[in-house]
């Protein structure tokens, strides 16, 4: 019986210590926890992993021939099929970075196409309103001054909108160009 009492005391002592630790940690974090949090903050996030069956275009640095390499290639070196130049197989970090840049390039390209279409639609709408004064009078942008219709507000509104779209289109084209990532080996 004495052994059981001793083990019971030991187990109750363990639970009381864990309770003490949990109450203590609620007030202030220990230095070990602080160092873990600090290391989590300073470590940059790893690049996304490429899918196992992903195929990436790369360029030979000798002849500038474009060919494709799979991210799941097992060989230590890859060889250009045109000139025979060989190099080390890209690592997973390269494929992750390449995937990230390709998704960014696609996103900025799609935004640029949308802005270009919006620009054309606004320009066509502006021309339609200028050609049909009845339609322009239904908006609050054209006002009647005596016998003539004053299109000044209409022109300023459309010119301002087209200018802003052109600026955003230029920014997106620049971002699209920056996100292009080519692999030369």
Secondary structure as GFF3:
##gff-version 3
##sequence-region A 1 185
A	DSSP	alpha_helix	2	27	.	.	.	ID=ss1
A	DSSP	alpha_helix	31	42	.	.	.	ID=ss2
A	DSSP	beta_strand	55	59	.	.	.	ID=ss3
A	DSSP	beta_strand	66	70	.	.	.	ID=ss4
A	DSSP	beta_strand	77	79	.	.	.	ID=ss5
A	DSSP	beta_strand	86	88	.	.	.	ID=ss6
A	DSSP	alpha_helix	92	131	.	.	.	ID=ss7
A	DSSP	alpha_helix	133	138	.	.	.	ID=ss8
A	DSSP	beta_strand	143	145	.	.	.	ID=ss9
A	DSSP	beta_strand	148	150	.	.	.	ID=ss10
A	DSSP	alpha_helix	152	178	.	.	.	ID=ss11
###
